[in-house]
Amino acid sequence: MRTKNKLLVIVFVLALVAAACGTSEAEDAATTQASTTTSTTLGTTTTEAPATTETPQTTQATPTTEAPAPSESSGRSLDAPVATITVDGDVSDWASITGLATTLEPIGSMADSVENIEATIKMAYDDENVYALLAIDDDYNFNAEDLKLSAAIALQFPVDTGGAAMGADDEAGENSTGMVDIWHWEAECAVGEPSGGGAGHPQGEGKDPGNDANCNFDDEWATDAETREDDNGEGAENSLYGVWTHTNPVEDGTGVYYFEMSRPLQTGDAQDVQFTAGESTLLALAYWDVDWSDKGWTDDSHVVSANTGWIEINLR
């Protein structure tokens, strides 16, 4: 099952307009970042959160009504170091890697009914692959028969100058400025089961290269709200590989989700972001929680990092 809905644009509508996988300098570290340390069941996770002159927001933010200006930066940045990572659901090999803690917030009409979610993102790379670990503080829910009763996430990267609204730079998601690469994971396979095209799963109906027919960890792209598609153009493939886990995998068990992912640095696919050591790109996060209705999540009942701008990722 796939969720192809114009409303997914809301994930990234209020983010900043993306740059083309290029380097955008972080703000002065003394004024934009502060280090914090948190612990999780699967080991200690060091996180790096943006500093602020006010008490951190604990309630839902009022949604922004205007599209962000091009090249504007939130000041949040994350270093992705060289590391040896095995994508297997055991996150202990991430313990020494600094992450960025952020609050994912609802937007638009959901701002009054959907609660904030705390998340931590870490990234790393080696000679061949880039790695991501997204930790979500939320209770465990999984239903193999209904995707909307299982957690879902998305990571978005600019391919060129694509804006944050799925490649557009306006709130309606219509004014395309380029392309974005979307790693869209609706948890259809169980805890610990390898997901994604890189897991060797058969492609979807019609031999859709971007589709993970088994576990729904799909490689997608968009240039505006009307053109979000699986990556199935010329030279396309889905080399995403992931394993998700939870620290307390019993129904409604309080704990932390871990979505562990990898992909080759360079795919040669024009619809993919390409990663290069020593360079930077931008990132936005989204999460769908099944607890927001009796029937699970809906397309617009999600929380995002984009409310406060893009996250700069530096492969150092």
C-alpha positions in Angstrom: 0.0 0.0 0.0 1.2 3.5 -0.8 0.2 6.9 0.4 0.3 9.3 -2.6 -1.5 12.4 -1.5 -1.0 16.0 -2.2 -1.3 16.7 1.5 2.2 15.2 2.1 3.4 18.5 0.9 2.5 19.8 4.4 5.5 17.8 5.7 7.8 20.3 4.2 5.7 23.4 3.3 7.0 25.5 6.2 10.6 24.6 5.8 13.2 26.8 4.2 13.8 26.8 0.5 16.4 24.1 -0.2 19.9 24.7 -1.8 21.3 22.3 -4.4 23.2 19.8 -2.2 25.7 22.6 -1.8 27.5 23.9 1.2 25.6 26.5 3.3 27.6 27.7 6.3 26.3 27.2 9.8 25.7 30.2 12.1 28.2 31.0 14.8 28.3 27.9 17.0 28.5 30.0 20.1 25.0 31.4 19.5 23.2 28.7 17.5 24.0 25.4 19.2 24.2 23.9 22.6 25.1 20.4 23.6 22.7 18.2 25.6 22.9 14.5 26.6 19.9 12.1 26.8 19.7 8.4 27.6 17.7 5.8 25.8 17.1 2.1 26.5 19.4 1.0 23.8 22.3 3.1 25.0 23.3 6.7 25.7 22.5 9.1 22.8 24.4 12.4 22.8 22.4 15.1 21.1 23.2 18.6 19.9 20.3 21.0 20.0 20.0 24.7 18.9 20.4 27.3 21.6 17.8 29.9 22.2 17.4 33.0 24.3 14.0 31.9 25.5 12.6 28.9 27.3 12.3 26.0 24.8 8.7 25.7 23.4 6.8 23.0 25.1 3.4 23.7 23.5 2.4 23.6 19.9 3.7 26.4 17.7 1.5 28.7 15.7 2.0 27.7 12.1 3.9 30.1 9.8 1.7 31.5 7.1 4.4 32.7 4.6 6.8 30.7 2.5 10.4 31.0 3.7 12.9 33.1 1.8 15.4 31.4 -0.4 18.7 30.3 1.2 17.4 31.3 4.7 18.9 29.1 7.4 17.5 28.0 10.8 21.1 27.8 12.2 20.7 24.1 13.1 23.5 21.9 11.8 24.7 18.4 12.3 28.1 16.9 11.6 28.1 13.5 9.9 31.5 11.9 10.7 33.2 8.9 9.2 32.1 5.9 11.2 31.7 2.1 11.0 27.9 1.4 11.0 26.0 -1.8 10.6 22.3 -1.4 9.8 20.8 -4.2 11.8 18.6 -2.5 14.5 21.4 -2.6 17.1 22.1 1.1 17.6 25.1 0.7 20.0 27.5 1.5 17.1 26.0 5.0 17.1 26.8 5.7 20.8 29.8 7.9 20.1 28.2 9.9 17.3 26.7 13.3 18.2 23.1 13.8 17.1 20.7 16.7 16.8 17.7 16.8 19.2 14.7 18.6 17.8 11.0 18.9 18.5 8.7 17.9 15.6 5.6 20.1 15.5 2.2 19.9 13.8 1.3 22.5 11.2 -1.8 23.9 9.6 -5.2 22.7 10.7 -3.6 20.0 12.9 -1.8 22.4 15.2 -4.6 22.3 17.8 -5.1 18.5 17.8 -1.7 16.9 17.3 1.0 16.9 20.0 4.7 17.6 19.6 7.1 14.7 19.2 10.7 14.7 20.4 13.2 13.3 17.9 17.0 12.9 17.5 18.7 12.6 14.1 22.2 11.2 13.6 24.1 10.8 10.4 27.5 9.3 9.4 29.3 7.9 6.4 32.1 5.7 5.1 33.8 5.1 1.8 30.6 3.7 0.2 27.5 4.6 2.1 25.7 7.4 4.1 23.9 6.4 7.2 21.0 7.9 9.2 19.5 7.1 12.6 16.2 8.7 13.5 15.1 8.2 17.1 11.4 9.0 17.9 10.1 9.2 21.5 6.7 7.5 21.1 4.8 4.4 22.2 4.9 1.2 20.2 2.3 0.5 17.6 2.4 -1.9 14.7 -0.2 -3.5 12.4 1.0 -5.4 9.4 -2.5 -5.3 7.9 -3.0 -1.6 8.1 -0.2 0.9 7.5 -2.1 3.7 9.2 -1.9 1.8 12.4 1.9 1.6 12.2 4.4 4.5 12.5 5.7 6.2 9.4 8.6 8.6 8.8 10.1 10.7 6.0 13.5 12.3 5.3 13.7 14.9 2.6 16.9 16.3 0.9 17.2 18.8 -1.9 18.5 17.4 -5.2 19.0 20.8 -6.8 17.3 24.1 -5.8 14.0 22.4 -5.0 12.0 24.2 -2.4 10.8 22.8 0.9 7.3 22.3 -0.3 8.1 19.1 -2.1 10.2 21.1 -4.5 8.0 24.2 -4.5 8.7 27.4 -2.6 5.2 28.5 -1.9 2.7 27.4 0.7 0.4 25.8 -1.8 3.2 23.7 -3.2 2.6 24.8 -6.8 5.6 27.0 -7.7 8.3 24.4 -8.4 11.9 25.6 -8.0 13.5 22.2 -8.5 13.6 18.6 -7.2 13.7 17.0 -3.7 14.6 13.4 -2.8 12.3 11.8 -0.3 13.0 8.6 1.8 9.5 7.6 2.8 9.1 4.7 5.2 5.7 3.4 6.2 6.5 0.5 8.6 4.8 -2.5 6.9 7.4 -5.1 8.0 8.0 -6.0 11.6 10.7 -5.0 14.1 14.1 -6.1 13.0 13.2 -7.0 9.4 15.3 -5.5 6.7 13.4 -3.0 4.5 13.9 -1.0 1.3 15.0 -1.8 -2.2 18.5 -2.4 -0.9 17.2 -5.4 1.1 16.6 -7.2 -2.2 12.8 -7.1 -2.2 10.9 -7.6 -5.4 9.9 -4.3 -7.0 6.3 -3.3 -7.1 3.7 -3.8 -9.7 4.9 -2.5 -13.1 8.5 -3.0 -11.9 8.5 0.4 -10.2 12.2 0.8 -9.3 11.6 3.2 -6.4 9.1 1.0 -4.7 9.7 -1.4 -1.8 6.8 -3.8 -2.4 7.4 -5.8 0.7 8.1 -3.3 3.5 7.2 0.1 2.0 10.5 1.9 2.4 10.3 3.8 -0.8 12.7 6.1 -2.7 10.6 9.0 -4.0 11.1 12.4 -5.6 9.0 15.5 -6.1 9.2 18.9 -7.8 5.8 20.1 -6.5 2.8 18.8 -4.7 1.3 17.2 -7.8 4.4 15.2 -8.8 5.5 13.2 -5.8 6.3 9.8 -7.3 8.4 6.7 -6.8 11.9 7.1 -8.2 11.4 5.2 -11.5 13.0 7.4 -14.1 16.0 6.7 -16.3 18.8 5.2 -14.2 16.5 5.0 -11.2 16.8 2.4 -8.4 15.9 2.0 -4.8 19.1 1.3 -2.9 17.7 2.4 0.5 18.2 -0.1 3.2 16.7 0.1 6.7 15.8 -1.7 9.9 13.5 -0.3 12.5 13.2 -1.2 16.2 11.6 -0.1 19.4 12.9 -0.2 23.0 9.6 -1.6 24.3 7.9 -3.5 21.4 4.6 -4.3 23.1 1.3 -2.7 22.2 1.3 0.9 23.5 4.6 0.3 25.2 6.4 3.5 26.2 9.8 3.9 24.6 11.8 5.0 21.6 11.6 4.0 17.9 14.9 3.7 16.0 14.8 4.0 12.2 18.3 3.0 11.0 19.0 3.6 7.3 21.8 3.5 4.7 22.2 4.3 1.0 25.2 4.6 -1.3 26.8 8.1 -1.2 26.6 8.3 -5.0 23.9 6.5 -6.9 24.2 8.1 -10.3 20.4 8.6 -10.2 19.3 12.2 -11.2 16.4 11.9 -8.9 18.6 11.2 -5.8 20.5 13.5 -3.6 24.3 12.8 -4.0 26.5 12.9 -1.0 30.2 13.9 -1.1 32.7 13.9 1.7 33.5 17.4 2.8 30.3 18.9 1.5 26.9 19.7 2.9 23.2 19.2 2.2 19.9 20.1 3.8 17.5 17.8 5.6 13.9 17.9 6.8 12.1 15.3 9.0 8.5 14.1 9.3 6.7 11.6 11.5 3.2 10.1 11.5 1.8 8.8 14.8 -1.1 6.2 14.9 -2.5 7.7 18.1 -4.0 10.7 16.5 -7.3 9.0 15.6 -9.1 5.8 16.2 -8.2 4.8 12.6 -4.6 5.7 12.9 -2.7 8.5 11.2 -3.9 10.5 8.3 -1.9 12.2 5.6 -2.0 15.6 7.3 -1.8 14.4 10.9 2.0 14.5 11.1 4.7 16.5 12.8 7.7 18.0 11.1 11.1 19.6 11.8 10.5 22.1 9.0 8.6 24.6 11.2 12.0 26.0 12.3 13.8 25.5 9.0 16.1 23.1 7.3 18.8 21.1 9.1 22.2 21.5 7.6 24.1 18.2 7.3 27.9 18.4 7.0 29.9 15.4 5.9 33.1 16.2 7.6 
